[in-house]
Amino acid sequence: MQKLVLDALNFRYNKQKKEAETVINWYASNWDEESLDIIDEALDNWIAADDKVVALYEIAGDVDGLTKYIFGETNGTSKEPTFPEIMDEAEVANQVR
């Protein structure tokens, strides 16, 4: 059960990172006067989610998973999760506003 909970949280935090990356990329390509603040907020969200993923591996004592995650070999699980469809970039950008 613990692995299921940790995998669910890992999935959640990696989804949050992908959403933040989408916002950052969209606003970097579609610049306006609000872009800096929006990109800054998305970057804060990305950092917070990444810190949580690292903390999960530290708490679980999963040194191998953490090492793979840090080096980008996987997102830290033994099996890559399938992410649901990420909202298209415009939809995510509208949510941020």
Secondary structure, DSSP 8 states (H G I E B T S, - for coil): -HHHHHHHHHHHHHHHHHHHHHHHHHHHHS--TTHHHHHHHHHHHHHHHHHHHHHHHHHHT-HHHHHHHHTTSSSSSSS---------HHHHHHHH-
